Amino acid sequence: MQSQVNPYDNRRHKGEQVEEMFDSIAPAYDFMNTAMTMGLHRSWRTKALNAAARLRQHRATNNILDIATGTGDLAFELHKRYPEARIIGVDLSEGMLKIAEKKLENLDESAKKKISFEQGDSLDLRFADNTFDLITVAYGVRNFEHLEKGLKEMERVLRPGGTLCIIELSCPTNPVILKLYNLYSYHLIPTVGRMISGDSRAYRYLPESIAAAPQREALIKLMSEAGFSKCTRKSLTLGVITYYLATKK
């Protein structure tokens, strides 16, 4: 693992830069996400949520928190799976949340009643202890300024027996696949990102932040140290994505 990397400037707090970055790329985010992953992000989300659902069999899921909710797609998918659950999506970026709110306006009344979005910091959540049955974070933990603090904060607001589901990008372990991945991530994606979003630095930060973040067993260790139990992981698509599941004791 490398030292922490920031989107723009090492002299400023990472959190404010992450907010600025996602505000900048918000209009292009959904298109770029689909293009970069060739649409595979939908199947990754499905597989992770299926695994979380199996873990939660025979347990009520009434309150869900989606951290780093972005433009809201994971929150909307959660509503389809848990239509009676109250779902709150939290994100640093006002620009991303505006898009999530616009999407919500086009959904039915049930979704509007059950889903809400708000700006907030994952390191300092406003919620009381033991509030949520399920917490999800997709492509967000590598952007935490203090990962250990963020994990402990999620553990705090999760109910005993509750489930944490993290979906995060990762570096392939196969040397041949890694070379291809590096070519794609460090060269093609920033070029396309600059053309589509106008912010090439945001898409150079992407592979840098993936490489710098704790992955696989290193993240499992941090989850355990934060108080979670039954921590597991599964890698998908040649190792470029990994989802993690854990339970609050």
Rosetta silent file (secondary structure, phi, psi, omega in degrees, C-alpha in Angstrom):
SEQUENCE: MQSQVNPYDNRRHKGEQVEEMFDSIAPAYDFMNTAMTMGLHRSWRTKALNAAARLRQHRATNNILDIATGTGDLAFELHKRYPEARIIGVDLSEGMLKIAEKKLENLDESAKKKISFEQGDSLDLRFADNTFDLITVAYGVRNFEHLEKGLKEMERVLRPGGTLCIIELSCPTNPVILKLYNLYSYHLIPTVGRMISGDSRAYRYLPESIAAAPQREALIKLMSEAGFSKCTRKSLTLGVITYYLATKK
SCORE:     score description
SCORE:     0.000 S_00000001
   1 L     0.000  135.705  178.968    0.000    0.000    0.000 S_00000001
   2 L   -90.599  177.688  175.832    1.247    3.449   -0.893 S_00000001
   3 L   -72.249  163.378 -177.502    0.773    6.685    1.009 S_00000001
   4 L   -59.436  138.642  174.627   -2.525    8.539    0.680 S_00000001
   5 L  -113.709  150.815 -179.201   -3.122   10.306   -2.609 S_00000001
   6 L  -117.938  154.784 -178.753   -5.366   13.331   -3.132 S_00000001
   7 L   -59.939  -42.045 -170.767   -7.340   14.403   -6.200 S_00000001
   8 L  -127.780  -46.941 -165.126   -5.644   17.756   -6.700 S_00000001
   9 L  -146.208  121.922 -179.482   -3.364   19.122   -3.984 S_00000001
  10 L   -71.829   -7.938 -179.040   -1.502   17.423   -1.144 S_00000001
  11 L   -88.361  -10.002 -179.206   -1.604   20.635    0.878 S_00000001
  12 L  -111.457  161.467  178.475   -5.390   20.548    1.342 S_00000001
  13 L   -62.344  140.636 -178.326   -7.658   18.116    3.178 S_00000001
  14 H   -62.855  -40.923 -176.613   -8.601   15.124    1.071 S_00000001
  15 H   -56.647  -45.716 -178.369  -12.298   15.365    1.964 S_00000001
  16 H   -68.947  -30.704  177.269  -12.768   18.841    0.522 S_00000001
  17 H   -72.758  -37.882  176.528  -10.903   17.831   -2.633 S_00000001
  18 H   -62.230  -42.880  177.057  -13.050   14.719   -3.093 S_00000001
  19 H   -60.355  -47.196  179.850  -16.141   16.907   -2.770 S_00000001
  20 H   -61.509  -42.049 -177.872  -14.743   19.369   -5.315 S_00000001
  21 H   -63.657  -47.752 -177.926  -13.789   16.578   -7.711 S_00000001
  22 H   -71.607  -30.118  171.472  -17.187   14.900   -7.711 S_00000001
  23 H   -60.742  -39.322 -177.709  -18.956   18.236   -8.048 S_00000001
  24 H   -67.675  -42.945 -173.111  -16.820   18.798  -11.154 S_00000001
  25 H   -97.059    0.687 -175.593  -17.472   15.431  -12.817 S_00000001
  26 H   -50.560  -47.243 -177.883  -21.065   14.916  -11.636 S_00000001
  27 H   -60.373  -28.782 -177.464  -22.718   15.663  -15.023 S_00000001
  28 H  -101.233   -1.546 -168.391  -20.538   13.048  -16.751 S_00000001
  29 H   -60.882  -50.903 -175.801  -20.303   10.548  -13.876 S_00000001
  30 H   -62.932  -42.259  178.791  -22.977    8.031  -14.899 S_00000001
  31 H   -62.782  -46.920 -178.896  -21.837    7.962  -18.528 S_00000001
  32 H   -65.127  -38.742  179.549  -18.181    7.545  -17.553 S_00000001
  33 H   -60.506  -44.389  178.596  -18.990    4.870  -14.989 S_00000001
  34 H   -67.606  -42.779 -178.523  -20.804    2.814  -17.619 S_00000001
  35 H   -66.168  -45.989 -176.811  -18.141    3.422  -20.261 S_00000001
  36 H   -63.591  -37.252 -176.396  -15.149    2.649  -18.000 S_00000001
  37 H   -96.587   -0.047 -176.156  -16.644   -0.598  -16.716 S_00000001
  38 L    55.100   34.485  177.849  -18.294   -1.521  -20.022 S_00000001
  39 L    81.377   -1.046 -176.480  -21.532   -1.803  -18.091 S_00000001
  40 H   -70.967  -18.134 -178.604  -20.155   -4.411  -15.703 S_00000001
  41 H   -58.610  -28.486  179.213  -20.755   -2.168  -12.664 S_00000001
  42 H   -68.175  -43.462  179.375  -24.403   -3.275  -12.720 S_00000001
  43 H   -70.327  -33.605  176.246  -23.534   -6.970  -12.406 S_00000001
  44 H   -62.012  -44.995  179.143  -20.945   -6.210   -9.703 S_00000001
  45 H   -61.395  -44.119 -179.320  -23.614   -4.380   -7.714 S_00000001
  46 H   -61.920  -46.151 -178.157  -26.071   -7.237   -8.189 S_00000001
  47 H   -64.683  -41.154  179.025  -23.625   -9.907   -7.058 S_00000001
  48 H   -65.279  -44.449 -179.597  -22.582   -7.958   -3.966 S_00000001
  49 H   -69.332  -32.952  174.665  -26.169   -7.232   -2.935 S_00000001
  50 H   -62.235  -42.992  179.441  -27.156  -10.848   -3.560 S_00000001
  51 H   -65.164  -40.171  177.432  -24.383  -11.956   -1.212 S_00000001
  52 H   -63.816  -39.339  179.607  -25.487   -9.409    1.398 S_00000001
  53 H   -64.698  -39.676  177.080  -29.083  -10.641    1.111 S_00000001
  54 H   -62.875  -38.539  179.225  -27.984  -14.223    1.706 S_00000001
  55 H   -66.825  -29.565 -176.503  -26.126  -13.084    4.797 S_00000001
  56 L   -96.150   11.233  179.752  -29.251  -11.270    6.008 S_00000001
  57 L   -53.033  135.221  177.939  -31.676  -14.155    5.505 S_00000001
  58 L    68.457   14.491  175.251  -34.397  -14.238    8.173 S_00000001
  59 L  -118.270  138.552  179.363  -33.331  -10.820    9.487 S_00000001
  60 L   -68.143  140.207  176.156  -35.435   -7.688    9.182 S_00000001
  61 L  -125.946   89.283 -173.648  -33.989   -4.939    6.995 S_00000001
  62 L  -103.463  -25.774 -177.410  -35.930   -1.810    7.876 S_00000001
  63 E  -134.360  123.991 -175.328  -33.295    0.919    7.811 S_00000001
  64 E  -126.243  138.132  175.017  -30.513    1.179    5.232 S_00000001
  65 E  -117.285  124.274  175.313  -27.676    3.681    4.882 S_00000001
  66 E  -108.562  105.944 -178.339  -25.916    4.072    1.527 S_00000001
  67 E   -88.585  145.432 -173.460  -22.655    5.950    2.054 S_00000001
  68 L    56.847   47.320 -172.549  -20.974    7.694   -0.903 S_00000001
  69 L   -66.159  -21.746  176.041  -24.334    7.325   -2.610 S_00000001
  70 L    61.007 -125.937 -179.232  -23.275    9.486   -5.553 S_00000001
  71 L   -89.407   10.052  167.267  -26.041    9.752   -8.147 S_00000001
  72 L    91.594    1.220 -173.307  -28.180    7.284   -6.208 S_00000001
  73 H   -61.085  -38.749  179.603  -28.139    4.136   -8.336 S_00000001
  74 H   -68.998  -38.607  176.947  -27.297    1.801   -5.458 S_00000001
  75 H   -60.825  -40.557  179.536  -29.995    3.379   -3.271 S_00000001
  76 H   -67.422  -38.574  176.599  -32.550    2.813   -6.029 S_00000001
  77 H   -65.293  -39.290  177.716  -31.470   -0.804   -6.410 S_00000001
  78 H   -62.480  -37.447  178.469  -31.792   -1.281   -2.655 S_00000001
  79 H   -63.544  -37.768  177.665  -35.350    0.055   -2.807 S_00000001
  80 H   -62.711  -36.165 -177.564  -36.254   -2.589   -5.388 S_00000001
  81 H   -82.696  -34.147 -177.424  -34.938   -5.290   -3.058 S_00000001
  82 L  -128.406   71.831 -172.176  -36.273   -3.835    0.198 S_00000001
  83 L   -63.785  -19.990 -179.887  -39.375   -1.810   -0.809 S_00000001
  84 L   -94.836   -6.332 -176.118  -40.518   -1.314    2.800 S_00000001
  85 L   -80.722  148.023  171.583  -37.136   -0.171    4.099 S_00000001
  86 E   -85.177  124.226 -175.247  -36.220    3.432    4.861 S_00000001
  87 E  -120.054  126.020  177.223  -33.146    4.249    2.754 S_00000001
  88 E  -117.758  125.250  176.100  -30.867    7.236    3.324 S_00000001
  89 E  -104.336  126.889 -177.368  -28.150    8.088    0.824 S_00000001
  90 E  -118.772  137.386  178.383  -25.285   10.253    2.094 S_00000001
  91 E  -152.367  152.264  175.872  -22.589   11.914    0.002 S_00000001
  92 L   -71.712  -31.198 -167.884  -20.068   14.741    0.290 S_00000001
  93 L   -90.862  117.943  176.123  -20.855   16.095   -3.163 S_00000001
  94 H   -65.483  -36.218  179.794  -23.798   18.420   -3.642 S_00000001
  95 H   -62.494  -42.234  178.101  -23.420   18.055   -7.407 S_00000001
  96 H   -67.309  -40.832 -178.381  -23.839   14.286   -7.274 S_00000001
  97 H   -66.278  -33.367  177.371  -26.789   14.554   -4.898 S_00000001
  98 H   -61.208  -38.817  178.280  -28.603   16.973   -7.211 S_00000001
  99 H   -69.245  -40.690  176.681  -28.517   14.308   -9.921 S_00000001
 100 H   -59.307  -42.821  179.794  -29.737   11.664   -7.450 S_00000001
 101 H   -64.092  -39.349  178.313  -32.640   13.924   -6.477 S_00000001
 102 H   -64.052  -39.415  176.899  -33.583   14.455  -10.131 S_00000001
 103 H   -64.031  -40.789 -178.672  -33.638   10.684  -10.663 S_00000001
 104 H   -63.114  -35.402  179.448  -35.800   10.262   -7.580 S_00000001
 105 H   -59.820  -26.417 -177.666  -38.336   12.757   -8.959 S_00000001
 106 L   -90.835    0.212  179.211  -38.966   10.360  -11.858 S_00000001
 107 L   -94.548  173.854 -176.402  -39.707    7.360   -9.633 S_00000001
 108 L   -74.668  172.230 -175.717  -43.016    6.311   -8.110 S_00000001
 109 H   -63.958  -32.567  178.436  -44.474    7.656   -4.886 S_00000001
 110 H   -60.247  -45.594  179.020  -43.316    4.638   -2.892 S_00000001
 111 H   -63.730  -41.570 -179.107  -39.687    5.382   -3.764 S_00000001
 112 H   -63.131  -32.201  179.942  -40.128    9.071   -2.959 S_00000001
 113 H   -78.422  -30.647 -172.060  -41.474    8.195    0.485 S_00000001
 114 H   -97.271  -22.648 -175.849  -38.821    5.624    1.303 S_00000001
 115 E  -110.462  135.991  173.037  -35.635    7.132   -0.183 S_00000001
 116 E  -139.778  154.082  179.280  -33.959   10.373    0.854 S_00000001
 117 E  -124.505  146.376  178.266  -30.597   11.954    0.087 S_00000001
 118 E  -152.800  150.624  176.922  -28.490   14.294    2.162 S_00000001
 119 E   -79.922  133.780 -178.952  -25.059   15.848    2.146 S_00000001
 120 L  -170.331  165.569 -177.276  -22.843   14.492    4.873 S_00000001
 121 L  -105.912  123.732 -179.148  -19.404   13.269    5.876 S_00000001
 122 L   -64.285  -16.471  178.874  -18.899    9.533    6.350 S_00000001
 123 L   -87.053   -8.609 -177.964  -16.330   10.313    9.041 S_00000001
 124 L  -149.155   69.081 -176.230  -18.873   12.194   11.145 S_00000001
 125 L   -72.538  143.453 -175.660  -22.338   10.729   10.594 S_00000001
 126 L   -81.660   -3.840 -169.952  -25.265   12.514   12.250 S_00000001
 127 L   -85.858  153.284  178.660  -27.070    9.266   13.148 S_00000001
 128 L   -71.443  160.866  175.212  -27.472    7.693   16.562 S_00000001
 129 L   -56.527  147.220  171.177  -25.696    4.496   17.551 S_00000001
 130 L    57.569   47.012 -176.172  -27.284    1.229   16.350 S_00000001
 131 L   -95.920  -38.030 -167.206  -29.581    2.837   13.752 S_00000001
 132 E  -111.294  147.004  176.187  -29.186    0.793   10.549 S_00000001
 133 E   -86.781  -29.530 -177.624  -29.683   -2.857    9.609 S_00000001
 134 E  -142.995  132.862  174.244  -27.613   -2.602    6.422 S_00000001
 135 E  -123.573  130.735  177.964  -24.892   -0.172    5.339 S_00000001
 136 E  -119.594  147.559  174.765  -23.570   -0.108    1.786 S_00000001
 137 E  -143.481  112.894  178.835  -20.582    1.726    0.300 S_00000001
 138 E  -109.925  119.554  176.540  -19.833    1.443   -3.417 S_00000001
 139 L    57.485   36.398 -175.719  -16.521    2.844   -4.687 S_00000001
 140 L  -120.141  -32.352 -169.913  -16.275    5.129   -1.685 S_00000001
 141 H   -66.653  -28.270  178.769  -13.936    3.835    1.014 S_00000001
 142 H   -70.154  -14.143  177.748  -10.756    4.601   -0.953 S_00000001
 143 H   -93.010   -4.367  178.219  -11.859    8.249   -0.922 S_00000001
 144 L   -65.576  135.322  177.497  -12.141    8.407    2.874 S_00000001
 145 L   -68.224  -36.053  176.956   -9.605   10.795    4.332 S_00000001
 146 L  -132.276   96.567 -173.424   -9.256    8.516    7.371 S_00000001
 147 H   -61.310  -44.243 -178.694  -10.364    4.999    6.481 S_00000001
 148 H   -60.255  -41.382  178.543  -10.100    3.577    9.983 S_00000001
 149 H   -64.803  -40.774  178.546  -12.273    6.380   11.358 S_00000001
 150 H   -63.205  -41.270  178.171  -14.824    5.842    8.596 S_00000001
 151 H   -64.613  -41.556  179.529  -15.044    2.116    9.331 S_00000001
 152 H   -67.157  -34.409  177.966  -15.500    2.753   13.046 S_00000001
 153 H   -67.582  -39.223  175.938  -18.206    5.314   12.324 S_00000001
 154 H   -65.775  -40.257  177.580  -20.084    2.777   10.192 S_00000001
 155 H   -62.529  -35.859 -179.425  -19.730    0.196   12.939 S_00000001
 156 H   -63.092  -45.549 -173.776  -21.145    2.710   15.404 S_00000001
 157 H   -87.697   -6.804  176.497  -24.367    3.396   13.491 S_00000001
 158 E   -84.005  140.520  178.807  -24.923   -0.226   12.452 S_00000001
 159 E   -75.086  152.802  172.869  -27.144   -2.327   14.696 S_00000001
 160 E   -55.980  131.223 -175.150  -25.800   -5.495   16.339 S_00000001
 161 E    87.181   -5.816  179.196  -26.262   -8.252   13.785 S_00000001
 162 E   -73.823  164.797 -172.944  -26.348   -5.657   11.006 S_00000001
 163 E  -115.719  135.921  170.949  -24.500   -6.063    7.719 S_00000001
 164 E  -107.564  130.526  177.240  -21.816   -3.944    6.057 S_00000001
 165 E  -126.683  115.501  178.860  -21.382   -4.333    2.288 S_00000001
 166 E  -112.038  131.255  172.518  -18.451   -2.599    0.593 S_00000001
 167 E  -116.701  124.937 -175.410  -17.898   -2.667   -3.175 S_00000001
 168 E  -146.967  146.688  175.313  -14.512   -1.349   -4.239 S_00000001
 169 E   -69.579  149.814 -178.344  -12.167   -1.327   -7.195 S_00000001
 170 L  -147.947  162.742  179.771   -8.939   -3.301   -6.795 S_00000001
 171 L   -88.061  134.312  176.400   -5.744   -4.095   -8.656 S_00000001
 172 L   -60.267  149.392  178.905   -5.497   -7.501  -10.366 S_00000001
 173 L   -95.069  -20.798  177.353   -2.966   -9.881   -8.849 S_00000001
 174 L   -72.156  124.821 -174.954   -2.124  -11.718  -12.088 S_00000001
 175 H   -58.796  -37.432 -179.640    0.981   -9.989  -13.555 S_00000001
 176 H   -69.212  -46.299  178.507   -0.224  -10.196  -17.165 S_00000001
 177 H   -63.738  -37.156 -179.507   -3.686   -8.872  -16.335 S_00000001
 178 H   -62.726  -39.420  178.372   -2.095   -6.151  -14.181 S_00000001
 179 H   -62.290  -43.949  178.524   -0.065   -4.847  -17.142 S_00000001
 180 H   -65.907  -41.076  178.169   -3.200   -4.575  -19.268 S_00000001
 181 H   -60.832  -43.996 -179.251   -5.087   -3.022  -16.369 S_00000001
 182 H   -64.581  -40.558  178.101   -2.356   -0.392  -15.858 S_00000001
 183 H   -61.483  -45.431 -179.240   -2.359    0.508  -19.545 S_00000001
 184 H   -67.403  -46.454 -172.225   -6.130    0.930  -19.503 S_00000001
 185 H   -75.778  -39.854 -174.054   -6.360    2.710  -16.134 S_00000001
 186 H   -90.847  -14.210 -176.448   -3.371    5.051  -16.303 S_00000001
 187 H  -121.216  -54.842 -175.547   -3.545    5.988  -19.972 S_00000001
 188 H   -71.108  -48.130 -175.791   -6.901    5.362  -21.664 S_00000001
 189 H   -61.326  -46.687  177.959   -9.255    6.336  -18.834 S_00000001
 190 H   -60.882  -34.489  179.298   -7.658    9.774  -18.098 S_00000001
 191 H   -66.650  -48.305  178.842   -7.724   10.598  -21.806 S_00000001
 192 H   -66.336  -38.868  179.313  -11.379    9.692  -22.201 S_00000001
 193 H   -60.426  -40.224  177.768  -12.177   11.330  -18.863 S_00000001
 194 H   -65.408  -40.046 -178.577  -10.674   14.613  -20.014 S_00000001
 195 H   -67.466  -39.894 -174.284  -12.653   14.490  -23.251 S_00000001
 196 H   -86.240  -45.840 -172.667  -15.979   13.699  -21.570 S_00000001
 197 H  -101.551  -18.975 -176.021  -15.804   15.510  -18.226 S_00000001
 198 L    81.372    3.704 -176.976  -13.128   18.118  -18.834 S_00000001
 199 L  -127.180   86.946 -177.783  -11.292   16.994  -15.672 S_00000001
 200 H   -69.575  -30.285 -177.857   -8.406   14.674  -16.527 S_00000001
 201 H   -63.524  -35.904  178.452   -6.965   14.919  -13.016 S_00000001
 202 H   -59.485  -36.888 -177.035  -10.069   13.264  -11.552 S_00000001
 203 H   -91.931   -8.330  164.401   -9.479   10.249  -13.779 S_00000001
 204 H   -81.335  -35.304  177.075   -5.760   10.132  -13.079 S_00000001
 205 H   -61.793  -32.975 -176.527   -6.636   10.128   -9.396 S_00000001
 206 H   -54.020  -60.725 -179.990   -8.847    7.072   -9.948 S_00000001
 207 H   -66.773  -31.816  177.973   -6.094    4.454  -10.548 S_00000001
 208 H   -63.265  -42.189 -178.647   -3.754    6.212   -8.128 S_00000001
 209 H   -70.877  -32.909  176.757   -6.331    6.008   -5.338 S_00000001
 210 H   -64.256  -47.434 -178.176   -7.059    2.359   -6.113 S_00000001
 211 H   -64.403  -32.114 -175.939   -3.363    1.468   -5.880 S_00000001
 212 H   -82.397  -20.550 -173.507   -2.925    3.441   -2.644 S_00000001
 213 L   -81.919  149.932  173.225   -5.953    2.009   -0.807 S_00000001
 214 L   -61.453  134.887 -177.617   -5.903   -1.116    1.373 S_00000001
 215 L  -129.278  153.599  174.212   -7.180   -4.071   -0.641 S_00000001
 216 L    51.108 -118.161 -173.096   -8.341   -7.609    0.021 S_00000001
 217 H   -65.366  -28.580  178.527   -6.812   -8.946    3.247 S_00000001
 218 H   -66.064  -39.615  177.701   -5.484   -5.517    4.245 S_00000001
 219 H   -73.793  -37.732  175.326   -8.995   -4.078    4.187 S_00000001
 220 H   -56.669  -42.278  179.477  -10.405   -7.170    5.896 S_00000001
 221 H   -61.934  -43.803  179.337   -7.909   -6.583    8.713 S_00000001
 222 H   -65.533  -37.274  177.376   -9.004   -2.960    9.111 S_00000001
 223 H   -63.147  -43.373  178.091  -12.663   -4.012    9.163 S_00000001
 224 H   -63.806  -41.658  179.740  -11.938   -6.515   11.919 S_00000001
 225 H   -66.627  -25.819  178.434   -9.995   -3.931   13.893 S_00000001
 226 L   -78.977   -6.109  176.475  -12.964   -1.547   13.603 S_00000001
 227 L   112.550   -0.105 -179.838  -15.112   -4.095   15.441 S_00000001
 228 E   -82.078  153.844  176.552  -16.717   -6.081   12.631 S_00000001
 229 E  -122.681  170.061  178.183  -16.926   -9.863   12.641 S_00000001
 230 E    52.655   44.533 -178.016  -17.374  -12.526    9.940 S_00000001
 231 E   -79.417  123.451 -179.861  -15.425  -10.377    7.471 S_00000001
 232 E  -133.260  166.300  178.648  -15.258  -11.932    4.014 S_00000001
 233 E  -147.392  157.172  174.072  -14.363  -10.829    0.493 S_00000001
 234 E  -147.579  128.729  178.509  -14.820  -11.961   -3.089 S_00000001
 235 E   -93.892  147.316 -177.919  -13.049  -10.661   -6.191 S_00000001
 236 E  -130.106  159.579  172.596  -14.774  -10.400   -9.574 S_00000001
 237 H    50.015   62.348  175.512  -13.789   -9.818  -13.218 S_00000001
 238 H    62.796   20.238  174.949  -10.124  -10.841  -13.059 S_00000001
 239 H    91.807    7.132 -178.586   -9.671   -9.060   -9.741 S_00000001
 240 L   -82.068   -9.185  177.557  -10.566   -5.507  -10.781 S_00000001
 241 E  -139.965  143.381  176.769  -13.430   -5.401   -8.301 S_00000001
 242 E  -138.274  133.948  171.797  -13.815   -6.831   -4.811 S_00000001
 243 E  -110.915  149.896 -174.934  -16.800   -6.823   -2.522 S_00000001
 244 E  -126.556  139.351  176.869  -16.548   -7.193    1.229 S_00000001
 245 E  -126.524  144.944  178.252  -19.148   -8.320    3.750 S_00000001
 246 E  -154.877  160.736 -179.370  -19.082   -8.037    7.521 S_00000001
 247 E  -123.473  142.346  173.072  -21.390   -8.245   10.511 S_00000001
 248 E   -81.059  133.823 -177.593  -21.552   -6.099   13.605 S_00000001
 249 L   -62.629    0.000    0.000  -21.056   -8.198   16.702 S_00000001
